[in-house]
Amino acid sequence: MKGLHTFLIFFFGALGGLLFGYDTGVISGAILFIQKEMHLSVSLEGWVVSAVLVGAIIGAGISGPLSEKFGRKWLIFFEGIIFCVGAIGSSLSTSAEILIAFRVFLGLAVGGASALVPVYLAEMAPAEIRGALTSLNQLMIVIGILVAYLVDFAFSASGQWRWMLGLGIVPALIMIIGVLFLPESPRWLIVHKREGEARKILAKLKPKEMVDAEIAEIKRMNIDQQEDKGDIFQPFMRPLLVVAVLLAMFQQVVGVNAVIYYAPTILTQAGFGTSASILGTIGIGVAQVIMVLVGMSLVDKLGRKRLLMMGNVLMSVSMIVMAIVLKVSHGGIAVGWTELICMTLFIAAFCMSWGPVMWVVVSEYLPLKYRGAGLGIASVGNWVANLIVSQSFPILLQAIGGANVFLIYAVMGVLAILFVKFFVVETKGRTLEQIEADFRKGSNRKIKTKTSLSESTKM
């Protein structure tokens, strides 16, 4: 890896994650003021919050085929334009219906970024630090959420929700400019018969002897794929897709976005004032950034599987404590502080584990030929689950109370632990081509969990 040039590639490559985080996180504070100004019903409030998810489902679904045809780089550029238009349109909306329409449009870019950024980062990163570099996407997401919380707090005294939504144009413009200087994925270039361009890009990132070996391995795997007459749903792909989609859905049904989207609402009901509730979310945002950094430092050491299970234990315990406190208490500021601490611990555990690691595993599981489309399918599952959680949370909160809702999320966390334990294979320390070769041979349950650094860098 070579200095500043490499840093800029991964920074701008992951910037779509920051926009993803900002545009999903900013609504948590803005909705308090939108609700008052537009007199939203509980159902309409849920749609304003979750409209971006509807667009994300579509964006995630179409980003895979489009990225395979037009390349990773230019699709990221086009998503930046959608981010700009969506941010401005949302901020100028004069009715709930117009706001929902623009947030659906914004969601096209959010969903596309969620599927495409992990693909780009995984294909650019060397095997020995691929987990950390692919996790950079999640770091950018939580930084975006933290920035959104800070912007929400800055405008909370005046209630200027339009500025909260509109300022998303700033990182969008930075991304558009930055993407112009990004290289295309070398793996995509080789698949599309542009080896010369791929070689020049790899030469800027790796020593010459590693470049030759990596190109040879990618070409060999591409020949195997060309001989593959099946589609993405052929026998050897089915279990990989099932694992990818269920991992993506479990990431959401454990309740993370109920906390991210509705933290100020939860804290307000627990006794905090509006500004204090939004300020409380800043602490959650800081915890997110710190713990993603912790996760990035551990994912290539402890492995993907262990980190997912450790995070799930802490997340489930946090939800259970929140449920117990709400059941046995009678309100008050002490309850509010307990809820804030538990939410912070939950988010910290998520950001150390399921936040970044799920996307690492999914991007590693899917073979090159099907990676764009497969990530799109997994992302659709992720956004569908996200939509269900965000739409159902305010309704469930009103119908059965917060304690029972948090218990449901805790049960989902336990099921996620069992799924990872019995169905997810460790992939750390291996090149994408090595992982794919083992899956194609049907030896997905025999992948070695330990590979020497020298062995993993031969490709």
Helices and strands as residue ranges (DSSP letters): H 3-25, H 27-38, H 42-70, H 72-91, H 96-124, G 127-129, H 130-154, H 161-166, H 169-179, H 186-191, H 195-203, H 208-227, H 238-253, H 256-269, H 274-298, H 304-328, H 333-352, H 354-365, H 368-400, H 402-423, H 432-440, G 444-446, H 453-456
